[in-house]
Amino acid sequence: MRSRFHKRITGSKSKIEPIFLIKILILILLYILFFILLKNICVRIITVKQFEKEITEFANKNKETVFEIKEITYYSSAYAKQSEDTPQIWSIDISQFTDISFSISNPKGKLIQSMEIKNIEFSPFPSLRHTYFCL
């Protein structure tokens, strides 16, 4: 005859069903995926807010007009000189250049401490060019 204690020990062997284990693993993976996506969304929102703040600060600095560019003038010139390499009559070196002039007015009378000219684009690009900027 077996005792009750023996039945409890042998009867308490619990098996974890494979379907239950698969459900737990899928749930854990979904939680991990959720938190990764949540982190990416939060980082993106923080980046956008910071960018909006920087743009707003920049816009507040530029509310009033400090100076105006009234006129842009191009002076284009060309010259030719006889090539020294070959003595032929029609062998010449041709050069062309363009100067850019800006007419700037200062309506508020404020002091302009520095000025930069950026992002100048030439259209269409010449196949051979030498660019020289002088301010």
Salt bridges, closest charged atoms under 4 A:
GLU64 OE1 - LYS110 NZ 3.04
GLU116 OE1 - LYS118 NZ 3.24
